Amino acid sequence: MKPFRYHRASDIASACASAAKPAVKFIAGGTNLVDLMKLQIEAPAQLVDITRLPLNGIEETAEGGLRIGALVTNSAAAIDMRVRRRYPLLAQAILAGASTQLRNKATTGGNLLQRTRCAYFYDATKPCNKRVPGSGCAALEGINRMNAVLGVSDDCIAAHPSDMAVAMTTLDARVETITPEGSARTIPIDSLYRAPDNTPHIETVLTPGELITSVLLPPPPSGRQVYRKVRDRASFAFALVSVAAILDVADNRVRAARIAFGGLSYKPWRSAEAEAALVGAEVTRASFNVAGVAALRNARGYGHNDFKIPLARRTLRATLVQAAGIT
């Protein structure tokens, strides 16, 4: 690990001002950043510790939703009774991620901003446009079993690793931030992440020094919420495919549906195609199959990850069967 300076921020304004400088990073739980620093994939000149900032509460909103502070740990969010009762999808997704020890340290803001687990991003001996812009993408012709099949480019096929973000995308969460200039803005979570195109190293729309302060959940939608994660082992493994679904059913027909996938794209992938195929459809396995075909119509495999496309269809069907209560 290379030497770096350390500063513990006492207020949001000074934290943002410090982090706006070149080669400066925020640090909270550090469950991703510290690992990357050890491998010298990240080499900040200074860390700004934000753990003392007043961003660790969960509060009700006037509209009937919840505001989750950026420093709320994953464990605290998952066990909060308001989350468990009103947003079970979110609790399920968080508990499907990492290990208990990591969830005790990992924060809400950090989870959204964690970087890909693509093997070539972590291997400094291999070209990676996300790590070294312009160097190439070794995953295209390499062992790409864990990589993305939707929304990617020829410059990067890395997949976003978060479980929590998939659930929050399905719940139409909004990310609240503060800029170094003191301006507040609210970003729909689906707009937080930038498509790789030819600049995959620029992963979000956040500006230098812009700090996530909270995540805003709107009032819970009607319907049953289910999160399903398919992975190589039962714990401490990233998703091959995951599905977050909210299904509202009446008279054996789908009144409303929200669908998002994890493990398939550079971001949690909200599937408007699957949702459109479901609304008005009969609650049958055949209808759910149609939704899966629609969701993956534009998917592209790269060899080792070709299996993700049929797996995603089957995982969506199984998730919808559970959400619909089909026996």
Kinemage of the C-alpha trace (Angstrom):
@kinemage 1
@onewidth
@group {chain A} dominant
@subgroup {mainchain}
@vectorlist {calphas} color= white
{ca met a 1} P 0.000 0.000 0.000
{ca lys a 2} L 1.346 3.404 -0.947
{ca pro a 3} L 1.613 6.175 1.695
{ca phe a 4} L -1.362 8.520 1.966
{ca arg a 5} L -2.592 11.349 4.161
{ca tyr a 6} L -5.600 10.942 6.436
{ca his a 7} L -8.126 13.566 7.497
{ca arg a 8} L -11.152 13.035 9.744
{ca ala a 9} L -13.903 15.395 8.622
{ca ser a 10} L -15.891 17.236 11.261
{ca asp a 11} L -18.614 18.601 8.991
{ca ile a 12} L -20.078 17.963 5.545
{ca ala a 13} L -18.869 21.199 3.966
{ca ser a 14} L -15.207 20.628 4.842
{ca ala a 15} L -15.433 16.966 3.838
{ca cys a 16} L -16.725 17.874 0.376
{ca ala a 17} L -14.171 20.647 -0.055
{ca ser a 18} L -11.313 18.320 0.836
{ca ala a 19} L -12.510 15.490 -1.407
{ca ala a 20} L -12.900 17.834 -4.397
{ca lys a 21} L -9.110 18.034 -4.669
{ca pro a 22} L -7.262 15.666 -7.040
{ca ala a 23} L -6.448 12.164 -5.765
{ca val a 24} L -8.606 12.480 -2.631
{ca lys a 25} L -11.224 9.876 -1.663
{ca phe a 26} L -13.959 9.620 0.927
{ca ile a 27} L -13.729 6.638 3.253
{ca ala a 28} L -16.462 5.258 5.507
{ca gly a 29} L -16.612 1.488 6.138
{ca gly a 30} L -13.732 0.933 3.715
{ca thr a 31} L -14.828 -2.597 2.823
{ca asn a 32} L -14.068 -2.047 -0.872
{ca leu a 33} L -11.667 0.901 -0.975
{ca val a 34} L -9.115 -0.546 1.460
{ca asp a 35} L -8.895 -3.781 -0.547
{ca leu a 36} L -8.308 -1.793 -3.734
{ca met a 37} L -5.640 0.297 -2.027
{ca lys a 38} L -3.817 -2.847 -0.882
{ca leu a 39} L -3.699 -3.986 -4.507
{ca gln a 40} L -2.696 -0.467 -5.654
{ca ile a 41} L -5.683 -0.323 -7.953
{ca glu a 42} L -6.717 2.722 -5.960
{ca ala a 43} L -3.877 4.969 -4.775
{ca pro a 44} L -5.389 8.124 -3.251
{ca ala a 45} L -3.025 10.760 -1.948
{ca gln a 46} L -5.456 11.476 0.895
{ca leu a 47} L -8.453 9.859 2.562
{ca val a 48} L -11.249 11.918 4.058
{ca asp a 49} L -12.883 9.949 6.862
{ca ile a 50} L -16.600 10.796 6.987
{ca thr a 51} L -17.629 8.362 9.743
{ca arg a 52} L -18.167 11.169 12.290
{ca leu a 53} L -20.651 13.041 10.097
{ca pro a 54} L -24.354 13.029 11.123
{ca leu a 55} L -25.480 10.692 8.344
{ca asn a 56} L -26.284 7.494 10.217
{ca gly a 57} L -30.006 7.699 10.922
{ca ile a 58} L -33.162 6.244 9.381
{ca glu a 59} L -36.150 8.560 9.529
{ca glu a 60} L -39.721 8.722 8.294
{ca thr a 61} L -40.613 11.162 5.524
{ca ala a 62} L -43.763 13.250 5.355
{ca glu a 63} L -44.841 11.293 2.255
{ca gly a 64} L -44.714 7.952 4.097
{ca gly a 65} L -41.323 6.757 2.911
{ca leu a 66} L -37.946 6.423 4.589
{ca arg a 67} L -34.734 8.403 4.413
{ca ile a 68} L -31.697 6.183 5.047
{ca gly a 69} L -28.517 8.025 5.933
{ca ala a 70} L -25.435 7.321 3.847
{ca leu a 71} L -23.544 6.032 6.906
{ca val a 72} L -26.232 3.595 8.029
{ca thr a 73} L -24.570 0.191 7.976
{ca asn a 74} L -26.002 -2.568 5.838
{ca ser a 75} L -26.748 -4.580 8.969
{ca ala a 76} L -28.631 -1.699 10.595
{ca ala a 77} L -30.736 -1.123 7.475
{ca ala a 78} L -31.592 -4.808 7.117
{ca ile a 79} L -32.803 -5.223 10.715
{ca asp a 80} L -34.750 -1.960 10.950
{ca met a 81} L -38.373 -2.999 11.471
{ca arg a 82} L -39.681 -0.280 9.160
{ca val a 83} L -37.500 -1.635 6.376
{ca arg a 84} L -38.425 -5.246 7.108
{ca arg a 85} L -42.164 -4.589 7.187
{ca arg a 86} L -42.523 -2.053 4.384
{ca tyr a 87} L -39.553 -2.827 2.121
{ca pro a 88} L -38.839 -6.546 2.667
{ca leu a 89} L -37.219 -6.627 -0.757
{ca leu a 90} L -34.449 -4.356 0.522
{ca ala a 91} L -33.846 -6.387 3.668
{ca gln a 92} L -33.715 -9.596 1.623
{ca ala a 93} L -31.209 -8.122 -0.827
{ca ile a 94} L -28.908 -6.751 1.875
{ca leu a 95} L -28.866 -10.032 3.770
{ca ala a 96} L -28.000 -11.866 0.538
{ca gly a 97} L -24.800 -9.826 0.220
{ca ala a 98} L -21.330 -10.373 1.660
{ca ser a 99} L -20.969 -11.690 5.245
{ca thr a 100} L -22.231 -10.522 8.623
{ca gln a 101} L -18.869 -8.970 9.455
{ca leu a 102} L -18.789 -6.965 6.225
{ca arg a 103} L -22.415 -5.888 6.553
{ca asn a 104} L -21.570 -4.556 10.017
{ca lys a 105} L -19.035 -2.181 8.430
{ca ala a 106} L -20.346 -1.512 4.928
{ca thr a 107} L -22.447 1.635 4.562
{ca thr a 108} L -25.457 2.536 2.451
{ca gly a 109} L -23.580 5.149 0.407
{ca gly a 110} L -20.514 2.984 -0.007
{ca asn a 111} L -22.537 -0.001 -1.133
{ca leu a 112} L -23.991 1.999 -4.011
{ca leu a 113} L -20.513 3.138 -5.089
{ca gln a 114} L -18.597 -0.112 -4.745
{ca arg a 115} L -16.571 -1.001 -7.780
{ca thr a 116} L -16.816 -4.019 -10.048
{ca arg a 117} L -15.418 -7.394 -9.080
{ca cys a 118} L -14.314 -8.147 -12.655
{ca ala a 119} L -11.191 -10.291 -12.345
{ca tyr a 120} L -9.308 -8.195 -14.901
{ca phe a 121} L -10.044 -4.982 -13.006
{ca tyr a 122} L -8.357 -6.571 -9.997
{ca asp a 123} L -5.374 -7.920 -11.978
{ca ala a 124} L -2.905 -5.089 -12.564
{ca thr a 125} L -0.978 -7.202 -15.072
{ca lys a 126} L -3.931 -7.237 -17.498
{ca pro a 127} L -5.409 -4.392 -19.586
{ca cys a 128} L -8.564 -2.800 -18.174
{ca asn a 129} L -10.140 0.403 -19.456
{ca lys a 130} L -11.871 0.918 -16.126
{ca arg a 131} L -8.544 0.825 -14.278
{ca val a 132} L -6.280 2.345 -16.942
{ca pro a 133} L -8.309 4.236 -19.592
{ca gly a 134} L -7.327 3.307 -23.128
{ca ser a 135} L -5.503 0.109 -22.197
{ca gly a 136} L -8.162 -2.266 -23.532
{ca cys a 137} L -10.595 -4.780 -22.056
{ca ala a 138} L -9.067 -8.194 -21.352
{ca ala a 139} L -12.475 -9.601 -20.378
{ca leu a 140} L -13.791 -9.434 -23.938
{ca glu a 141} L -11.667 -12.384 -25.017
{ca gly a 142} L -10.823 -13.679 -21.550
{ca ile a 143} L -12.576 -15.641 -18.830
{ca asn a 144} L -15.707 -13.510 -18.579
{ca arg a 145} L -18.054 -15.794 -16.670
{ca met a 146} L -18.962 -13.104 -14.114
{ca asn a 147} L -19.268 -10.260 -16.608
{ca ala a 148} L -22.218 -8.335 -18.004
{ca val a 149} L -24.538 -9.117 -20.918
{ca leu a 150} L -26.757 -5.999 -20.975
{ca gly a 151} L -25.925 -2.352 -21.626
{ca val a 152} L -22.218 -2.908 -22.155
{ca ser a 153} L -19.771 -1.629 -24.764
{ca asp a 154} L -16.719 -2.985 -26.559
{ca asp a 155} L -14.620 -1.023 -24.064
{ca cys a 156} L -15.989 -2.657 -20.913
{ca ile a 157} L -18.227 -5.580 -19.934
{ca ala a 158} L -17.818 -5.286 -16.163
{ca ala a 159} L -20.869 -5.971 -13.987
{ca his a 160} L -21.978 -3.932 -10.987
{ca pro a 161} L -21.733 -6.070 -7.829
{ca ser a 162} L -24.300 -4.583 -5.418
{ca asp a 163} L -27.343 -6.509 -4.176
{ca met a 164} L -28.737 -3.580 -2.218
{ca ala a 165} L -28.706 -1.303 -5.263
{ca val a 166} L -30.820 -3.784 -7.245
{ca ala a 167} L -33.549 -3.667 -4.614
{ca met a 168} L -33.352 0.114 -4.334
{ca thr a 169} L -33.686 0.440 -8.113
{ca thr a 170} L -36.872 -1.610 -8.020
{ca leu a 171} L -38.175 0.580 -5.194
{ca asp a 172} L -37.540 3.786 -7.222
{ca ala a 173} L -35.099 5.096 -4.637
{ca arg a 174} L -33.511 8.515 -5.007
{ca val a 175} L -29.988 9.437 -3.959
{ca glu a 176} L -29.515 12.727 -2.113
{ca thr a 177} L -26.143 14.473 -2.361
{ca ile a 178} L -24.246 17.635 -1.411
{ca thr a 179} L -21.672 19.228 -3.720
{ca pro a 180} L -18.529 21.108 -2.590
{ca glu a 181} L -20.353 24.328 -3.482
{ca gly a 182} L -23.062 23.457 -0.964
{ca ser a 183} L -25.731 22.638 -3.527
{ca ala a 184} L -28.083 19.741 -2.792
{ca arg a 185} L -29.447 17.535 -5.518
{ca thr a 186} L -31.581 14.416 -5.758
{ca ile a 187} L -30.697 11.752 -8.328
{ca pro a 188} L -32.982 8.852 -9.296
{ca ile a 189} L -30.895 5.781 -8.541
{ca asp a 190} L -31.349 4.485 -12.082
{ca ser a 191} L -29.652 7.688 -13.304
{ca leu a 192} L -26.751 7.511 -10.834
{ca tyr a 193} L -24.662 5.143 -12.945
{ca arg a 194} L -23.064 6.041 -16.268
{ca ala a 195} L -23.032 3.625 -19.189
{ca pro a 196} L -19.479 2.471 -19.993
{ca asp a 197} L -19.423 3.626 -23.631
{ca asn a 198} L -15.770 4.629 -24.255
{ca thr a 199} L -15.208 6.041 -20.741
{ca pro a 200} L -15.855 3.111 -18.386
{ca his a 201} L -13.576 4.624 -15.733
{ca ile a 202} L -16.239 7.308 -15.112
{ca glu a 203} L -18.807 5.199 -13.308
{ca thr a 204} L -21.350 7.654 -11.877
{ca val a 205} L -22.719 11.149 -12.495
{ca leu a 206} L -21.273 12.414 -9.190
{ca thr a 207} L -18.839 15.317 -9.458
{ca pro a 208} L -15.501 15.470 -7.566
{ca gly a 209} L -16.182 15.987 -3.885
{ca glu a 210} L -19.923 15.356 -4.190
{ca leu a 211} L -21.066 13.360 -1.171
{ca ile a 212} L -24.025 11.007 -0.910
{ca thr a 213} L -25.868 12.050 2.248
{ca ser a 214} L -28.877 9.730 2.144
{ca val a 215} L -31.102 7.475 0.086
{ca leu a 216} L -34.772 8.357 -0.103
{ca leu a 217} L -37.321 5.551 -0.400
{ca pro a 218} L -40.797 6.589 -1.586
{ca pro a 219} L -43.861 5.059 0.074
{ca pro a 220} L -43.855 1.289 -0.449
{ca pro a 221} L -45.655 0.130 -3.595
{ca ser a 222} L -48.526 -2.326 -3.506
{ca gly a 223} L -47.787 -5.920 -4.298
{ca arg a 224} L -45.508 -8.656 -3.019
{ca gln a 225} L -41.769 -8.029 -2.940
{ca val a 226} L -39.220 -10.786 -3.613
{ca tyr a 227} L -35.433 -10.867 -4.086
{ca arg a 228} L -33.751 -13.963 -5.515
{ca lys a 229} L -30.007 -14.369 -5.932
{ca val a 230} L -28.268 -17.134 -7.888
{ca arg a 231} L -24.591 -17.580 -6.999
{ca asp a 232} L -21.865 -20.193 -6.911
{ca arg a 233} L -22.104 -20.798 -3.163
{ca ala a 234} L -24.637 -20.048 -0.463
{ca ser a 235} L -22.839 -17.136 1.184
{ca phe a 236} L -20.199 -14.484 0.563
{ca ala a 237} L -20.489 -14.719 -3.216
{ca phe a 238} L -21.488 -12.162 -5.815
{ca ala a 239} L -24.514 -12.790 -8.008
{ca leu a 240} L -24.319 -14.639 -11.261
{ca val a 241} L -27.869 -13.366 -11.695
{ca ser a 242} L -30.240 -11.753 -9.229
{ca val a 243} L -33.808 -10.551 -9.632
{ca ala a 244} L -35.770 -8.033 -7.593
{ca ala a 245} L -39.495 -8.165 -8.297
{ca ile a 246} L -42.595 -6.388 -7.057
{ca leu a 247} L -45.773 -7.970 -8.360
{ca asp a 248} L -49.284 -6.618 -7.793
{ca val a 249} L -51.938 -9.170 -8.740
{ca ala a 250} L -55.749 -8.983 -8.833
{ca asp a 251} L -58.258 -11.421 -10.368
{ca asn a 252} L -55.414 -13.607 -11.608
{ca arg a 253} L -53.925 -10.802 -13.690
{ca val a 254} L -50.911 -8.586 -13.125
{ca arg a 255} L -51.957 -5.029 -12.279
{ca ala a 256} L -48.433 -3.671 -11.872
{ca ala a 257} L -44.888 -5.009 -11.934
{ca arg a 258} L -41.401 -3.771 -11.218
{ca ile a 259} L -38.386 -5.825 -12.269
{ca ala a 260} L -34.641 -5.272 -11.871
{ca phe a 261} L -31.703 -7.595 -12.464
{ca gly a 262} L -28.328 -7.782 -10.790
{ca gly a 263} L -25.155 -9.343 -12.178
{ca leu a 264} L -26.131 -8.583 -15.777
{ca ser a 265} L -25.027 -5.009 -16.386
{ca tyr a 266} L -22.853 -2.068 -15.363
{ca lys a 267} L -25.679 -1.047 -13.041
{ca pro a 268} L -28.775 -2.607 -11.498
{ca trp a 269} L -30.773 -3.232 -14.663
{ca arg a 270} L -34.407 -2.107 -14.519
{ca ser a 271} L -36.309 -3.997 -17.210
{ca ala a 272} L -39.056 -1.890 -18.741
{ca glu a 273} L -39.514 -4.671 -21.306
{ca ala a 274} L -40.317 -7.289 -18.678
{ca glu a 275} L -42.648 -4.923 -16.846
{ca ala a 276} L -44.560 -4.089 -20.024
{ca ala a 277} L -44.921 -7.773 -20.871
{ca leu a 278} L -46.320 -8.534 -17.427
{ca val a 279} L -48.903 -5.768 -16.948
{ca gly a 280} L -52.324 -7.141 -17.871
{ca ala a 281} L -51.019 -10.663 -18.360
{ca glu a 282} L -52.502 -13.735 -16.713
{ca val a 283} L -50.636 -15.032 -13.708
{ca thr a 284} L -49.158 -18.132 -15.327
{ca arg a 285} L -45.722 -19.567 -15.850
{ca ala a 286} L -46.212 -19.067 -19.582
{ca ser a 287} L -46.725 -15.322 -19.099
{ca phe a 288} L -43.641 -15.185 -16.907
{ca asn a 289} L -41.651 -16.934 -19.639
{ca val a 290} L -42.751 -14.250 -22.091
{ca ala a 291} L -41.517 -11.573 -19.694
{ca gly a 292} L -38.139 -13.303 -19.479
{ca val a 293} L -37.780 -13.399 -23.249
{ca ala a 294} L -38.614 -9.697 -23.454
{ca ala a 295} L -36.162 -8.789 -20.690
{ca leu a 296} L -33.196 -10.542 -22.310
{ca arg a 297} L -33.996 -9.846 -25.961
{ca asn a 298} L -31.037 -7.468 -26.357
{ca ala a 299} L -28.595 -9.414 -24.197
{ca arg a 300} L -25.225 -10.404 -25.628
{ca gly a 301} L -22.953 -13.077 -24.230
{ca tyr a 302} L -19.184 -13.096 -24.621
{ca gly a 303} L -18.440 -16.813 -24.397
{ca his a 304} L -18.006 -17.887 -20.811
{ca asn a 305} L -21.003 -15.816 -19.679
{ca asp a 306} L -23.440 -16.975 -22.385
{ca phe a 307} L -25.186 -19.105 -19.749
{ca lys a 308} L -26.330 -15.968 -17.914
{ca ile a 309} L -28.977 -15.227 -20.537
{ca pro a 310} L -31.096 -18.398 -20.102
{ca leu a 311} L -30.285 -18.387 -16.387
{ca ala a 312} L -31.693 -14.867 -16.051
{ca arg a 313} L -34.897 -15.906 -17.804
{ca arg a 314} L -35.345 -18.870 -15.477
{ca thr a 315} L -34.488 -16.824 -12.401
{ca leu a 316} L -37.058 -14.198 -13.352
{ca arg a 317} L -39.707 -16.883 -13.814
{ca ala a 318} L -38.919 -18.466 -10.432
{ca thr a 319} L -39.015 -15.077 -8.713
{ca leu a 320} L -42.368 -14.191 -10.274
{ca val a 321} L -43.812 -17.579 -9.371
{ca gln a 322} L -42.862 -16.919 -5.762
{ca ala a 323} L -44.189 -13.357 -5.838
{ca ala a 324} L -47.489 -14.525 -7.346
{ca gly a 325} L -47.873 -17.349 -4.844
{ca ile a 326} L -48.208 -19.990 -7.542
{ca thr a 327} L -47.884 -23.519 -6.135
